[in-house]
Amino acid sequence: MNHFTDDDLIDYLHHEVTDAVDARMHAHLAVCRDCRDRYDAEVGVGEMLRSSALAEERELPSIVKARVWAAVRDSEPTFLERLRAFAAPGFAVPVAAALALLMYFGIPVIRAENAAGSPTVAAAYYFEEHAAEGLENPLADHANTTATLAFGQSSPSASAPLIDAADAATLDDVAASRE
Amino acid sequence: MRPMLLHWTTLPHRGSNAALAALAVIALFALTAQAPPPNADELVRAATDAPKHISYVGEVQSTRWGASQALATIVRIEHKSPDDTRRTYLAPQSAYGEYTVTHGAKTFDFDVNHATVVVSENLAPDNAVAYNNNIALVFANYSAVEGPHEAVAGRTAQTVSLINRHTGERMMRLWIDAQTKIVLAKESYHSDGSLATRMRFDEIRYTGDIPAGIFSTDVPAGFQTLAGRRFAQPSTDIGAAVRNAGFTPVGPRYLPEGFSIISADTSDIKGVKSLHLLYSDGLRNLSLFQNASNAAADFGSIHPSTISFEGHDAQYVKDGPTTLLAWREHGLAFALVGDLDVKELIEIAISVIP
């Protein structure tokens, strides 16, 4: 009787042999005690590995995790996923607060009075009034008047105000020049 | 008694035929000789007056510089003397196609993007007295110095610099069309010499043959007409404006050399009575606004810079070459607006002591 090798038994165990070999080995294991013991030993090893894997979670190698997350990030979210993310409180609440602040500070009409309850005068009014009365000046730039009224709502160039970041050092310069 | 009539035929002969011949030669010379070229003062005066007599079409590029940014516009302009002007914006893109039509004191802003027409009125340029006073102020504070001829938009232009008599600094340079006296280009400068504004014709053609429809103010279908601001003629009666303010106003004890008060007026802004004092040195203007309603300046979405001087917290923003400085003191709220540096505005603000 020709006995089967361990490799043959492992292939048989994992159904990786042809139907003819599978039938022949099945018949042999039924009558060969030696081959049957070695087959049972291979089955036992497999069971032990499977039980061990189920018993404890094993950390994936970091490179594998990185690749998994890269694949997740690269995948396009669906419309529903985007909608869900937008409506999430962690995002929606700050956005709503920012919009409220923008409306409050961005539209002077909404707040006729300041926090202290005092009335206010729009800075645009001062700029417009200054520019308009300055047209008495015979060399005033009449063609550029609308550009001067950068704050003005009626100006074609109002959408492109030229407001500079002020120079914080200015006051120091003044103080230095007065000393 | 019959009145004595004086006819040329009755004029006594006072000289010989030779003398008459000499006079004729002199008269002929006077008629044929070219008039002497106008001096720089006369050139500037003629330039301010030229648009009332000269019609033209052209394209103008304007740039305003702030401390760190610049805003440029390109406008197609049609002007029919004396006072009809249309300006159509070609750039920037956000203003492309928008146009304004000015008839004298009235201006119609056609916003094609929002389908609105804003009608505003400004009587300040029509104030002939103030206009003449300002011309006098220009020559009192600035000396006009002719420079070389230069070509602008294919035209020969006489350059004239306006030099501040007090500081010696050039504050403005004009390129005046040698033939028509229209200002073809203009530059104004900050007090440190840096460029503040520039206007320049890229092209110009003198013609009075401009279709009337160009200056039409008919509101296009679907457009909404909105009432804009109406700016009254500022009063030169400073005392009356001050009395009308309803509170005891204060003025600056310090002004840059050459500045003097030229007009004042009071206005009611949603219940806030505000006094506006306008100072000028002929080229640069300075406005001091004040109210006793504790009404501070509202900067809206613009973030002003905060500074303090003499124990007062103040805020300021710059709109190109123009700066607004606002602060409160002794129950009065002040706003100082001027084509001056912040340093100069602070010096003036410090001198405003209630």
HADDOCK unambig.tbl for C-alpha pairs under 7 A between the chains (distance, minus, plus):
assign (segid A and resid 105 and name CA) (segid B and resid 300 and name CA) 5.69 0.50 0.50
assign (segid A and resid 105 and name CA) (segid B and resid 301 and name CA) 5.67 0.50 0.50
assign (segid A and resid 106 and name CA) (segid B and resid 300 and name CA) 5.46 0.50 0.50
assign (segid A and resid 106 and name CA) (segid B and resid 301 and name CA) 4.39 0.50 0.50
assign (segid A and resid 107 and name CA) (segid B and resid 300 and name CA) 6.51 0.50 0.50
assign (segid A and resid 108 and name CA) (segid B and resid 300 and name CA) 5.48 0.50 0.50
assign (segid A and resid 118 and name CA) (segid B and resid 294 and name CA) 6.57 0.50 0.50
assign (segid A and resid 118 and name CA) (segid B and resid 295 and name CA) 6.06 0.50 0.50
assign (segid A and resid 119 and name CA) (segid B and resid 295 and name CA) 4.92 0.50 0.50
assign (segid A and resid 120 and name CA) (segid B and resid 295 and name CA) 4.42 0.50 0.50
assign (segid A and resid 120 and name CA) (segid B and resid 296 and name CA) 5.03 0.50 0.50
assign (segid A and resid 120 and name CA) (segid B and resid 297 and name CA) 5.75 0.50 0.50
assign (segid A and resid 120 and name CA) (segid B and resid 298 and name CA) 5.69 0.50 0.50
assign (segid A and resid 121 and name CA) (segid B and resid 295 and name CA) 6.14 0.50 0.50
assign (segid A and resid 121 and name CA) (segid B and resid 296 and name CA) 6.19 0.50 0.50
assign (segid A and resid 121 and name CA) (segid B and resid 297 and name CA) 4.97 0.50 0.50
assign (segid A and resid 121 and name CA) (segid B and resid 298 and name CA) 5.54 0.50 0.50
assign (segid A and resid 122 and name CA) (segid B and resid 297 and name CA) 5.67 0.50 0.50
assign (segid A and resid 122 and name CA) (segid B and resid 298 and name CA) 4.52 0.50 0.50
assign (segid A and resid 122 and name CA) (segid B and resid 299 and name CA) 6.24 0.50 0.50
assign (segid A and resid 123 and name CA) (segid B and resid 297 and name CA) 5.48 0.50 0.50
assign (segid A and resid 123 and name CA) (segid B and resid 298 and name CA) 5.48 0.50 0.50
assign (segid A and resid 123 and name CA) (segid B and resid 299 and name CA) 5.28 0.50 0.50
assign (segid A and resid 130 and name CA) (segid B and resid 287 and name CA) 6.05 0.50 0.50
assign (segid A and resid 130 and name CA) (segid B and resid 337 and name CA) 6.86 0.50 0.50
assign (segid A and resid 132 and name CA) (segid B and resid 122 and name CA) 6.80 0.50 0.50
assign (segid A and resid 132 and name CA) (segid B and resid 231 and name CA) 6.96 0.50 0.50
assign (segid A and resid 133 and name CA) (segid B and resid 124 and name CA) 5.68 0.50 0.50
assign (segid A and resid 133 and name CA) (segid B and resid 234 and name CA) 6.95 0.50 0.50
assign (segid A and resid 134 and name CA) (segid B and resid 285 and name CA) 6.44 0.50 0.50
assign (segid A and resid 135 and name CA) (segid B and resid 124 and name CA) 6.09 0.50 0.50
assign (segid A and resid 135 and name CA) (segid B and resid 125 and name CA) 5.42 0.50 0.50
assign (segid A and resid 136 and name CA) (segid B and resid 124 and name CA) 5.33 0.50 0.50
assign (segid A and resid 136 and name CA) (segid B and resid 125 and name CA) 4.77 0.50 0.50
assign (segid A and resid 136 and name CA) (segid B and resid 127 and name CA) 6.94 0.50 0.50
assign (segid A and resid 136 and name CA) (segid B and resid 130 and name CA) 6.40 0.50 0.50
assign (segid A and resid 136 and name CA) (segid B and resid 131 and name CA) 5.65 0.50 0.50
assign (segid A and resid 137 and name CA) (segid B and resid 131 and name CA) 6.49 0.50 0.50
assign (segid A and resid 137 and name CA) (segid B and resid 134 and name CA) 5.97 0.50 0.50
assign (segid A and resid 137 and name CA) (segid B and resid 282 and name CA) 6.56 0.50 0.50
assign (segid A and resid 137 and name CA) (segid B and resid 283 and name CA) 6.86 0.50 0.50
assign (segid A and resid 138 and name CA) (segid B and resid 48 and name CA) 6.00 0.50 0.50
assign (segid A and resid 138 and name CA) (segid B and resid 131 and name CA) 6.15 0.50 0.50
assign (segid A and resid 138 and name CA) (segid B and resid 134 and name CA) 6.74 0.50 0.50
assign (segid A and resid 138 and name CA) (segid B and resid 135 and name CA) 6.55 0.50 0.50
assign (segid A and resid 139 and name CA) (segid B and resid 48 and name CA) 6.62 0.50 0.50
assign (segid A and resid 139 and name CA) (segid B and resid 283 and name CA) 6.72 0.50 0.50
assign (segid A and resid 144 and name CA) (segid B and resid 62 and name CA) 6.90 0.50 0.50
assign (segid A and resid 150 and name CA) (segid B and resid 319 and name CA) 6.94 0.50 0.50
assign (segid A and resid 154 and name CA) (segid B and resid 109 and name CA) 6.83 0.50 0.50
assign (segid A and resid 154 and name CA) (segid B and resid 118 and name CA) 6.33 0.50 0.50
assign (segid A and resid 156 and name CA) (segid B and resid 95 and name CA) 5.57 0.50 0.50
assign (segid A and resid 156 and name CA) (segid B and resid 98 and name CA) 6.41 0.50 0.50
assign (segid A and resid 156 and name CA) (segid B and resid 111 and name CA) 6.99 0.50 0.50
assign (segid A and resid 157 and name CA) (segid B and resid 95 and name CA) 6.19 0.50 0.50
assign (segid A and resid 159 and name CA) (segid B and resid 94 and name CA) 6.89 0.50 0.50
assign (segid A and resid 162 and name CA) (segid B and resid 69 and name CA) 6.87 0.50 0.50
assign (segid A and resid 162 and name CA) (segid B and resid 70 and name CA) 6.79 0.50 0.50
assign (segid A and resid 162 and name CA) (segid B and resid 71 and name CA) 6.25 0.50 0.50
assign (segid A and resid 162 and name CA) (segid B and resid 319 and name CA) 5.31 0.50 0.50
assign (segid A and resid 162 and name CA) (segid B and resid 320 and name CA) 5.51 0.50 0.50
assign (segid A and resid 163 and name CA) (segid B and resid 317 and name CA) 6.75 0.50 0.50
assign (segid A and resid 163 and name CA) (segid B and resid 318 and name CA) 5.43 0.50 0.50
assign (segid A and resid 163 and name CA) (segid B and resid 319 and name CA) 4.80 0.50 0.50
assign (segid A and resid 163 and name CA) (segid B and resid 320 and name CA) 6.51 0.50 0.50
assign (segid A and resid 164 and name CA) (segid B and resid 66 and name CA) 6.27 0.50 0.50
assign (segid A and resid 164 and name CA) (segid B and resid 67 and name CA) 6.29 0.50 0.50
assign (segid A and resid 164 and name CA) (segid B and resid 68 and name CA) 6.31 0.50 0.50
assign (segid A and resid 164 and name CA) (segid B and resid 69 and name CA) 6.55 0.50 0.50
assign (segid A and resid 164 and name CA) (segid B and resid 317 and name CA) 6.94 0.50 0.50
assign (segid A and resid 164 and name CA) (segid B and resid 318 and name CA) 5.49 0.50 0.50
assign (segid A and resid 164 and name CA) (segid B and resid 319 and name CA) 6.73 0.50 0.50
assign (segid A and resid 166 and name CA) (segid B and resid 305 and name CA) 5.79 0.50 0.50
assign (segid A and resid 166 and name CA) (segid B and resid 317 and name CA) 6.57 0.50 0.50
assign (segid A and resid 170 and name CA) (segid B and resid 343 and name CA) 6.28 0.50 0.50
assign (segid A and resid 171 and name CA) (segid B and resid 307 and name CA) 6.91 0.50 0.50
assign (segid A and resid 174 and name CA) (segid B and resid 343 and name CA) 5.73 0.50 0.50
